[in-house]
Amino acid sequence: MKSTPGTSGTGARPGPAVALGLVVLCIEGYDLFVLGAVGPSLLAHPDWDVTKSTLGLLGSLTALGMPLGSIAAGWAGDLYGRRLPMVVGLTWLSVSMLLSALAGDLTLFAATRFLTGMGIGALIPLVTAYVSEAATPARHSLQVGTATTGLAIGGILTGVVGRTLLPEGDFRTLFLFGGVPLALIPVVWRLVPAVVQDHPAQTPPEATPSGAQPEGSANRLRQLLAPHRRRSTLLFWAATFAGLTIVYGASTWLPTLMVGSGYDLGSSLEFSIAFNVGAVIGTVGAALVADRGFLKAATIVGFLLAAVAMITLSTPQPRPLLLVASAVAGFGALGTQALVNISVAHAHPARLRGTALGFSLGVGRVGAIVGPSYLAAVTVLISSSKAGFYAFVVPALLGAVLIGSLRSVRRPSAPERPGGPSEAPVAR
């Protein structure tokens, strides 16, 4: 299939693909961070009797639905194309958020957060795979990274809306914005290709021949765990676990931790906004570095910066420095996880890319499940206001070690030899 100037080998133009991916993940980012934004309001609810442990449980219930969404969507995206699963995911996410807005008691609200988690889990692997296949090879990391900044932009919107409406307004109003994804469905149907194809320069010789029958999910999983891929696959899963522990722990707990450190709700939401601004700027900057062949190094530095930033936030510092530290923490959390996802996309051909991303995010989302409750347990067991911040340092250091254990990250244009190399590569 020939590609015209300005298009990828998939027939999709990189510009519209990046823009659509950014908007979809912006909506997802809003849904991801909204629980953290309403956390202090939930704790103050007069009828629901929400405690810190309950807030951690709500975050974990959201995360519990994510592996189901990630694995199912990644597999379906490789089997049926990215378009249909993305439409289903957007519809699911929208309906779940609207049900959260209508929830009249804590039990129903918790159930809607689980359903929302399934929708959130579905969209990230689909969008990452779609933009990866549309991206220009020489700007692959930048274009995929730019799309994934939508998560952080959505978090910024959550902070702005929360700062405007809370604490005076009803927190459930923030969930009404969940109806927005429905407006995107016609755009997705028009722009996203129905069939999975890869850029000609990115398709390895081992790719499934045209006309071959679709492979089952069990066979794809066996390929991910084949001897030449097993080590990198397991390291990707573990690094995603560490990264998502930070992302979902911070998204649920950062405003509450800042309130516990003596700031009011408005100020704590400012730190949340800075967190997401840092994620946007840091991800784009790191992606530029990654496209020069330093994806692995940029990812390790991102994890280490997350640890340093959280330690800084735990100490009394001038407010401007704390806002900068919050921004650095945002890159270390959301930005670094975006780089891990880019690494997974780099390391797999199109026919396996959705499945690889789905399983990496699905298995790694155990960290998303553990993260909020882990932070809740630490803050309950240790009375110090610093405890919650230090709890982030452990997964950050673990993530740096895991990525450092990968060998090399191949650029997406490098073909894979039949039979595979000794390990699926990941960039220096």
VOVEXSE-315751 format. One record per residue (C-alpha): residue in three letters; x, y, z. Coordinates in pm, 1 decimal. Example, Ala and Ser with C-alpha at 12.3 -4.5 7.8 and 13.67 -1.06 7.14 Angstrom:
2
("ALA", (1230.0, -450.0, 780.0))
("SER", (1367.0, -106.0, 714.0))
This chain:
428
("MET", (0.0, 0.0, 0.0))
("LYS", (158.3, 326.4, -107.8))
("SER", (146.8, 624.1, 120.1))
("THR", (103.4, 971.0, -15.2))
("PRO", (311.1, 1258.4, 114.7))
("GLY", (195.5, 1360.6, 460.0))
("THR", (33.9, 1025.8, 535.3))
("SER", (151.5, 716.3, 713.3))
("GLY", (151.6, 370.1, 563.3))
("THR", (-183.6, 305.8, 725.2))
("GLY", (-350.9, 567.8, 507.3))
("ALA", (-411.4, 784.3, 814.9))
("ARG", (-253.9, 1127.6, 829.0))
("PRO", (-29.5, 1172.2, 1134.6))
("GLY", (-164.5, 1519.6, 1218.4))
("PRO", (-534.1, 1425.8, 1247.7))
("ALA", (-441.1, 1098.5, 1421.0))
("VAL", (-238.0, 1281.4, 1687.1))
("ALA", (-513.4, 1541.7, 1734.3))
("LEU", (-786.6, 1278.9, 1769.0))
("GLY", (-576.1, 1069.1, 2004.3))
("LEU", (-504.3, 1376.2, 2218.0))
("VAL", (-874.8, 1466.2, 2245.9))
("VAL", (-980.3, 1109.6, 2331.7))
("LEU", (-713.1, 1081.6, 2600.8))
("CYS", (-799.0, 1430.7, 2726.1))
("ILE", (-1149.0, 1302.7, 2803.2))
("GLU", (-997.6, 994.6, 2962.1))
("GLY", (-759.9, 1207.6, 3170.1))
("TYR", (-1052.3, 1410.9, 3299.3))
("ASP", (-1228.6, 1091.2, 3404.6))
("LEU", (-908.2, 959.1, 3561.0))
("PHE", (-837.5, 1265.0, 3777.1))
("VAL", (-1193.7, 1356.0, 3870.7))
("LEU", (-1196.3, 1121.5, 4170.9))
("GLY", (-887.3, 1292.3, 4310.6))
("ALA", (-1045.6, 1634.1, 4255.9))
("VAL", (-1363.1, 1541.0, 4443.7))
("GLY", (-1177.5, 1343.8, 4713.0))
("PRO", (-1187.7, 1619.1, 4979.8))
("SER", (-1557.5, 1680.2, 4900.7))
("LEU", (-1632.0, 1309.1, 4940.5))
("LEU", (-1455.3, 1306.4, 5276.6))
("ALA", (-1677.3, 1596.1, 5385.9))
("HIS", (-2003.4, 1444.2, 5252.6))
("PRO", (-2262.7, 1460.0, 5533.8))
("ASP", (-2445.1, 1136.1, 5446.9))
("TRP", (-2200.2, 897.0, 5280.0))
("ASP", (-1956.3, 854.8, 5573.1))
("VAL", (-1647.9, 847.0, 5346.2))
("THR", (-1312.6, 789.1, 5518.0))
("LYS", (-958.7, 790.0, 5379.4))
("SER", (-980.2, 413.0, 5350.4))
("THR", (-1307.3, 445.7, 5155.9))
("LEU", (-1145.9, 694.8, 4920.0))
("GLY", (-861.2, 451.0, 4858.7))
("LEU", (-1114.1, 174.9, 4792.9))
("LEU", (-1298.6, 391.2, 4538.8))
("GLY", (-970.2, 452.6, 4357.5))
("SER", (-891.8, 81.9, 4360.3))
("LEU", (-1240.4, -6.2, 4230.1))
("THR", (-1183.2, 231.6, 3938.6))
("ALA", (-850.5, 65.3, 3873.4))
("LEU", (-999.1, -283.9, 3911.6))
("GLY", (-1200.6, -241.6, 3593.7))
("MET", (-899.8, -121.3, 3394.4))
("PRO", (-721.5, -455.0, 3330.7))
("LEU", (-1043.3, -600.1, 3190.7))
("GLY", (-1081.3, -303.6, 2955.9))
("SER", (-713.5, -296.9, 2853.6))
("ILE", (-675.8, -666.6, 2772.4))
("ALA", (-1012.0, -696.3, 2596.2))
("ALA", (-962.6, -377.1, 2392.0))
("GLY", (-602.8, -458.5, 2296.2))
("TRP", (-702.3, -802.0, 2170.4))
("ALA", (-1016.3, -671.7, 1995.9))
("GLY", (-815.2, -390.0, 1836.5))
("ASP", (-575.5, -637.4, 1674.5))
("LEU", (-858.9, -867.3, 1567.9))
("TYR", (-1125.0, -621.0, 1450.1))
("GLY", (-927.6, -300.3, 1391.0))
("ARG", (-900.9, 4.4, 1615.7))
("ARG", (-1221.7, 180.7, 1506.7))
("LEU", (-1501.0, -37.2, 1646.9))
("PRO", (-1341.8, -106.0, 1988.4))
("MET", (-1262.7, 266.9, 2025.2))
("VAL", (-1627.3, 359.4, 1959.6))
("VAL", (-1744.1, 98.5, 2211.3))
("GLY", (-1490.3, 225.2, 2466.7))
("LEU", (-1598.6, 588.2, 2430.3))
("THR", (-1967.0, 495.0, 2464.6))
("TRP", (-1898.0, 280.3, 2769.8))
("LEU", (-1692.8, 556.4, 2935.0))
("SER", (-1955.7, 822.3, 2871.0))
("VAL", (-2246.8, 618.4, 3006.1))
("SER", (-2047.2, 520.4, 3316.2))
("MET", (-1957.8, 881.0, 3397.2))
("LEU", (-2318.1, 994.9, 3357.3))
("LEU", (-2428.0, 716.8, 3593.9))
("SER", (-2173.5, 847.2, 3847.2))
("ALA", (-2338.5, 1188.6, 3825.7))
("LEU", (-2677.3, 1031.3, 3899.9))
("ALA", (-2559.8, 802.9, 4183.2))
("GLY", (-2771.1, 855.5, 4493.5))
("ASP", (-2564.3, 652.4, 4738.0))
("LEU", (-2207.3, 541.4, 4791.2))
("THR", (-2264.9, 181.5, 4677.1))
("LEU", (-2400.9, 285.8, 4338.4))
("PHE", (-2127.7, 547.5, 4302.5))
("ALA", (-1862.6, 279.7, 4369.3))
("ALA", (-2018.6, 51.1, 4105.4))
("THR", (-2009.8, 328.6, 3844.7))
("ARG", (-1641.9, 391.8, 3921.0))
("PHE", (-1567.4, 25.5, 3844.8))
("LEU", (-1748.6, 58.2, 3510.5))
("THR", (-1564.0, 383.8, 3438.9))
("GLY", (-1236.5, 201.9, 3499.7))
("MET", (-1319.3, -49.7, 3227.4))
("GLY", (-1370.5, 234.4, 2979.2))
("ILE", (-1049.5, 409.5, 3084.6))
("GLY", (-856.2, 84.7, 3050.0))
("ALA", (-985.8, 23.5, 2698.6))
("LEU", (-891.0, 353.8, 2539.2))
("ILE", (-519.8, 392.7, 2619.4))
("PRO", (-394.8, 81.9, 2428.9))
("LEU", (-627.0, 154.4, 2136.0))
("VAL", (-522.1, 518.6, 2102.3))
("THR", (-151.2, 440.3, 2149.8))
("ALA", (-164.1, 169.7, 1882.7))
("TYR", (-365.7, 386.9, 1641.2))
("VAL", (-135.4, 688.5, 1667.9))
("SER", (174.1, 466.0, 1660.8))
("GLU", (63.0, 319.6, 1327.4))
("ALA", (-16.9, 661.9, 1181.4))
("ALA", (302.2, 828.3, 1307.9))
("THR", (595.9, 931.7, 1091.4))
("PRO", (879.0, 689.2, 1186.0))
("ALA", (1132.6, 966.6, 1245.4))
("ARG", (889.4, 1144.4, 1480.7))
("HIS", (725.1, 836.7, 1628.7))
("SER", (794.3, 910.5, 1997.2))
("LEU", (705.5, 1278.8, 1961.9))
("GLN", (374.9, 1213.2, 1787.1))
("VAL", (266.6, 929.4, 2017.0))
("GLY", (390.2, 1124.5, 2319.7))
("THR", (199.8, 1435.7, 2211.8))
("ALA", (-122.1, 1233.8, 2185.7))
("THR", (-71.4, 1083.5, 2530.7))
("THR", (-37.6, 1430.5, 2685.2))
("GLY", (-415.2, 1434.8, 2651.2))
("LEU", (-426.1, 1244.6, 2982.0))
("ALA", (-249.2, 1530.8, 3158.1))
("ILE", (-451.7, 1799.9, 2977.6))
("GLY", (-764.6, 1623.1, 3095.6))
("GLY", (-623.2, 1633.3, 3447.1))
("ILE", (-567.5, 2008.6, 3410.6))
("LEU", (-930.5, 2051.7, 3305.8))
("THR", (-1039.1, 1850.2, 3608.7))
("GLY", (-839.1, 2080.0, 3836.2))
("VAL", (-977.5, 2395.7, 3673.6))
("VAL", (-1338.6, 2272.1, 3685.5))
("GLY", (-1294.4, 2146.6, 4040.8))
("ARG", (-1140.6, 2475.2, 4153.8))
("THR", (-1433.2, 2662.6, 3995.7))
("LEU", (-1719.3, 2447.5, 4126.3))
("LEU", (-1587.0, 2309.1, 4455.9))
("PRO", (-1627.3, 2303.4, 4748.4))
("GLU", (-1953.2, 2504.0, 4724.4))
("GLY", (-2107.9, 2302.5, 4439.6))
("ASP", (-2225.0, 1940.0, 4431.9))
("PHE", (-1926.0, 1721.5, 4343.9))
("ARG", (-2145.9, 1505.5, 4117.8))
("THR", (-2170.2, 1798.3, 3876.0))
("LEU", (-1813.0, 1725.6, 3768.9))
("PHE", (-1922.1, 1386.3, 3636.1))
("LEU", (-2179.3, 1537.5, 3399.3))
("PHE", (-1894.6, 1628.1, 3161.9))
("GLY", (-1873.6, 1255.5, 3096.2))
("GLY", (-2130.6, 1299.9, 2821.4))
("VAL", (-1873.5, 1470.2, 2595.6))
("PRO", (-1725.7, 1144.6, 2451.3))
("LEU", (-2050.9, 1072.6, 2269.5))
("ALA", (-1985.6, 1371.1, 2041.4))
("LEU", (-1654.7, 1216.3, 1929.2))
("ILE", (-1799.3, 892.6, 1798.0))
("PRO", (-1870.6, 1020.0, 1440.5))
("VAL", (-1517.3, 1165.6, 1423.7))
("VAL", (-1362.1, 834.7, 1532.6))
("TRP", (-1572.5, 646.3, 1278.9))
("ARG", (-1449.4, 874.2, 1000.4))
("LEU", (-1079.3, 901.6, 1087.9))
("VAL", (-979.4, 568.7, 1241.5))
("PRO", (-909.0, 294.1, 982.8))
("ALA", (-1129.1, -12.2, 1010.3))
("VAL", (-838.1, -246.1, 932.5))
("VAL", (-509.0, -270.2, 1122.1))
("GLN", (-216.8, -193.2, 893.8))
("ASP", (135.8, -84.9, 973.2))
("HIS", (372.0, 162.9, 815.5))
("PRO", (568.7, -26.7, 546.5))
("ALA", (896.0, 56.0, 720.6))
("GLN", (761.2, -78.2, 1049.2))
("THR", (629.6, -415.7, 933.3))
("PRO", (862.7, -703.7, 1021.1))
("PRO", (903.1, -997.5, 783.4))
("GLU", (728.9, -1225.8, 1032.3))
("ALA", (400.8, -1030.1, 1009.1))
("THR", (90.3, -1231.9, 930.8))
("PRO", (46.2, -1267.5, 553.0))
("SER", (-245.3, -1098.1, 385.0))
("GLY", (-554.2, -1313.2, 393.1))
("ALA", (-442.5, -1518.6, 693.2))
("GLN", (-703.8, -1600.5, 952.3))
("PRO", (-705.5, -1384.0, 1263.8))
("GLU", (-509.9, -1528.2, 1554.8))
("GLY", (-675.6, -1601.5, 1886.3))
("SER", (-584.7, -1409.7, 2198.3))
("ALA", (-418.7, -1718.5, 2353.1))
("ASN", (-186.0, -1750.5, 2052.4))
("ARG", (-95.5, -1382.7, 2068.6))
("LEU", (-17.5, -1415.5, 2437.9))
("ARG", (204.2, -1715.5, 2361.4))
("GLN", (392.0, -1500.7, 2109.8))
("LEU", (444.3, -1227.4, 2369.9))
("LEU", (588.9, -1489.6, 2605.7))
("ALA", (797.4, -1667.4, 2338.6))
("PRO", (1165.1, -1709.6, 2435.5))
("HIS", (1288.4, -1412.9, 2229.0))
("ARG", (1026.4, -1178.8, 2380.7))
("ARG", (963.6, -1320.9, 2727.5))
("ARG", (1221.4, -1119.7, 2922.7))
("SER", (1127.2, -783.3, 2774.9))
("THR", (754.0, -862.9, 2802.7))
("LEU", (782.4, -937.8, 3175.5))
("LEU", (997.4, -629.0, 3233.2))
("PHE", (743.8, -413.5, 3048.9))
("TRP", (464.4, -555.2, 3264.0))
("ALA", (656.5, -491.0, 3585.7))
("ALA", (761.3, -137.6, 3481.7))
("THR", (400.7, -57.3, 3392.5))
("PHE", (297.1, -186.7, 3735.4))
("ALA", (541.7, 56.3, 3899.8))
("GLY", (442.8, 346.1, 3673.7))
("LEU", (69.0, 301.1, 3720.8))
("THR", (107.5, 270.1, 4097.8))
("ILE", (244.6, 625.8, 4085.6))
("VAL", (-6.7, 756.5, 3828.6))
("TYR", (-321.2, 629.6, 3995.3))
("GLY", (-197.3, 684.2, 4347.3))
("ALA", (-122.0, 1048.1, 4261.9))
("SER", (-443.8, 1102.1, 4064.9))
("THR", (-648.8, 983.5, 4363.5))
("TRP", (-442.8, 1123.1, 4650.1))
("LEU", (-240.3, 1431.3, 4552.8))
("PRO", (-506.3, 1695.2, 4639.8))
("THR", (-586.7, 1514.6, 4966.7))
("LEU", (-217.1, 1487.7, 5059.7))
("MET", (-168.8, 1859.3, 4999.3))
("VAL", (-473.8, 1937.5, 5215.8))
("GLY", (-319.4, 1715.2, 5484.8))
("SER", (-0.5, 1922.8, 5459.5))
("GLY", (-193.7, 2236.8, 5551.1))
("TYR", (-316.4, 2374.8, 5216.9))
("ASP", (-680.9, 2452.5, 5145.5))
("LEU", (-872.4, 2271.5, 4870.2))
("GLY", (-823.0, 2551.5, 4615.2))
("SER", (-447.5, 2551.9, 4671.1))
("SER", (-425.8, 2172.9, 4656.1))
("LEU", (-602.7, 2173.5, 4319.1))
("GLU", (-342.5, 2425.0, 4198.0))
("PHE", (-77.4, 2163.8, 4276.1))
("SER", (-282.0, 1910.9, 4079.2))
("ILE", (-293.0, 2150.1, 3782.3))
("ALA", (85.0, 2202.4, 3805.5))
("PHE", (126.7, 1822.5, 3818.6))
("ASN", (-50.6, 1786.4, 3484.2))
("VAL", (114.2, 2088.9, 3319.4))
("GLY", (448.2, 1931.7, 3405.0))
("ALA", (333.0, 1605.1, 3251.2))
("VAL", (245.5, 1777.8, 2921.9))
("ILE", (569.2, 1976.3, 2891.5))
("GLY", (787.6, 1694.3, 3020.9))
("THR", (636.8, 1429.9, 2793.4))
("VAL", (687.3, 1637.5, 2478.1))
("GLY", (1044.1, 1725.3, 2578.2))
("ALA", (1128.9, 1365.0, 2666.6))
("ALA", (974.2, 1241.7, 2340.3))
("LEU", (1203.9, 1474.1, 2143.9))
("VAL", (1498.9, 1320.4, 2328.4))
("ALA", (1360.2, 970.0, 2268.5))
("ASP", (1340.4, 1029.8, 1890.8))
("ARG", (1714.7, 1095.0, 1898.3))
("GLY", (1767.0, 739.0, 2020.0))
("PHE", (1749.1, 785.3, 2397.7))
("LEU", (1408.1, 642.5, 2484.3))
("LYS", (1541.9, 412.1, 2754.1))
("ALA", (1752.3, 685.4, 2917.8))
("ALA", (1464.6, 933.3, 2912.8))
("THR", (1235.4, 679.1, 3079.7))
("ILE", (1485.0, 600.9, 3356.9))
("VAL", (1540.5, 971.9, 3424.5))
("GLY", (1162.3, 1022.3, 3437.9))
("PHE", (1119.6, 760.0, 3711.0))
("LEU", (1407.6, 909.2, 3912.5))
("LEU", (1263.0, 1259.3, 3881.2))
("ALA", (933.0, 1129.5, 4020.6))
("ALA", (1115.6, 1009.3, 4333.3))
("VAL", (1302.4, 1338.0, 4379.5))
("ALA", (986.9, 1545.2, 4326.3))
("MET", (783.3, 1350.4, 4581.2))
("ILE", (1058.2, 1389.6, 4843.0))
("THR", (1062.2, 1763.9, 4774.0))
("LEU", (683.0, 1789.9, 4809.0))
("SER", (705.9, 1629.4, 5151.9))
("THR", (924.5, 1910.8, 5288.8))
("PRO", (843.0, 2273.3, 5377.6))
("GLN", (959.1, 2474.0, 5076.8))
("PRO", (863.2, 2808.3, 4918.9))
("ARG", (535.0, 2775.6, 4732.5))
("PRO", (689.8, 2836.4, 4383.6))
("LEU", (939.0, 2553.4, 4443.0))
("LEU", (660.4, 2319.6, 4552.3))
("LEU", (463.7, 2402.0, 4237.4))
("VAL", (772.2, 2320.8, 4027.2))
("ALA", (818.2, 1996.8, 4222.0))
("SER", (455.7, 1908.7, 4154.0))
("ALA", (512.7, 1971.3, 3781.5))
("VAL", (821.7, 1748.9, 3784.1))
("ALA", (621.2, 1479.8, 3965.1))
("GLY", (362.9, 1501.3, 3686.6))
("PHE", (623.2, 1424.8, 3423.2))
("GLY", (770.4, 1151.5, 3642.5))
("ALA", (429.3, 986.3, 3671.0))
("LEU", (217.7, 1043.1, 3357.4))
("GLY", (505.4, 1135.6, 3126.9))
("THR", (719.9, 839.9, 3221.8))
("GLN", (432.7, 594.8, 3180.6))
("ALA", (374.3, 740.9, 2833.6))
("LEU", (738.1, 661.8, 2751.3))
("VAL", (691.1, 304.3, 2874.5))
("ASN", (388.0, 269.9, 2644.5))
("ILE", (590.1, 411.0, 2353.2))
("SER", (860.3, 152.8, 2424.8))
("VAL", (604.2, -126.8, 2406.6))
("ALA", (472.2, 9.8, 2076.5))
("HIS", (828.1, 32.5, 1938.8))
("ALA", (905.2, -326.5, 2028.6))
("HIS", (613.1, -498.9, 1854.1))
("PRO", (479.3, -527.1, 1496.5))
("ALA", (128.4, -400.8, 1416.5))
("ARG", (-36.9, -740.6, 1438.6))
("LEU", (76.5, -773.8, 1802.7))
("ARG", (90.7, -409.3, 1907.4))
("GLY", (-261.6, -376.5, 2048.2))
("THR", (-233.8, -707.1, 2232.4))
("ALA", (110.1, -616.8, 2370.2))
("LEU", (-13.0, -278.8, 2492.4))
("GLY", (-333.3, -430.9, 2626.8))
("PHE", (-155.2, -698.5, 2829.6))
("SER", (119.6, -461.0, 2944.5))
("LEU", (-138.8, -211.2, 3067.4))
("GLY", (-374.1, -485.5, 3185.4))
("VAL", (-120.2, -671.8, 3396.5))
("GLY", (48.4, -345.8, 3495.5))
("ARG", (-283.5, -207.6, 3613.7))
("VAL", (-251.7, -425.2, 3918.3))
("GLY", (-38.2, -126.8, 4019.6))
("ALA", (-332.8, 99.9, 3948.9))
("ILE", (-548.3, -121.5, 4170.3))
("VAL", (-287.3, -134.8, 4444.7))
("GLY", (-180.2, 231.3, 4418.8))
("PRO", (-474.0, 416.5, 4580.8))
("SER", (-520.5, 156.8, 4857.1))
("TYR", (-145.0, 139.9, 4911.9))
("LEU", (-136.9, 515.9, 4963.7))
("ALA", (-444.8, 497.3, 5186.7))
("ALA", (-285.2, 225.8, 5402.7))
("VAL", (39.3, 421.0, 5438.0))
("THR", (-140.1, 740.8, 5539.7))
("VAL", (-356.2, 551.9, 5790.9))
("LEU", (-75.2, 345.7, 5945.9))
("ILE", (180.5, 628.5, 5956.3))
("SER", (54.4, 950.1, 6108.6))
("SER", (322.1, 1172.8, 5951.4))
("SER", (197.7, 1400.5, 5671.9))
("LYS", (514.3, 1304.8, 5478.9))
("ALA", (429.1, 934.0, 5466.4))
("GLY", (207.4, 954.8, 5159.1))
("PHE", (476.8, 1133.1, 4957.9))
("TYR", (748.8, 886.9, 5055.5))
("ALA", (520.7, 599.7, 4956.7))
("PHE", (562.0, 711.6, 4591.8))
("VAL", (941.5, 686.2, 4604.6))
("VAL", (950.2, 303.4, 4620.2))
("PRO", (766.2, 234.6, 4289.2))
("ALA", (957.8, 519.4, 4121.1))
("LEU", (1294.4, 364.2, 4205.1))
("LEU", (1163.7, 18.9, 4111.8))
("GLY", (1053.7, 147.4, 3770.4))
("ALA", (1398.2, 296.5, 3701.3))
("VAL", (1566.1, -36.4, 3784.3))
("LEU", (1326.6, -235.6, 3565.1))
("ILE", (1368.8, -14.0, 3259.2))
("GLY", (1744.3, -16.2, 3316.7))
("SER", (1730.7, -396.9, 3294.6))
("LEU", (1599.3, -384.3, 2936.3))
("ARG", (1869.0, -418.0, 2673.9))
("SER", (1804.2, -185.8, 2382.2))
("VAL", (1493.2, -20.5, 2236.5))
("ARG", (1481.7, -61.6, 1862.2))
("ARG", (1351.2, 224.6, 1653.4))
("PRO", (1017.1, 129.1, 1495.5))
("SER", (1163.7, 115.1, 1146.1))
("ALA", (1409.5, -165.9, 1226.7))
("PRO", (1285.6, -500.1, 1088.5))
("GLU", (1267.8, -804.6, 1310.4))
("ARG", (1443.8, -1114.9, 1186.1))
("PRO", (1231.4, -1423.7, 1130.0))
("GLY", (1236.0, -1622.3, 1450.0))
("GLY", (1307.0, -1307.5, 1648.7))
("PRO", (1615.8, -1175.0, 1822.2))
("SER", (1735.6, -1299.5, 2156.9))
("GLU", (1515.4, -1033.9, 2316.9))
("ALA", (1258.0, -792.9, 2183.0))
("PRO", (1452.3, -466.9, 2189.3))
("VAL", (1353.6, -152.0, 2369.3))
("ALA", (1645.9, 227.8, 2273.1))
("ARG", (1934.9, 313.6, 2474.4))
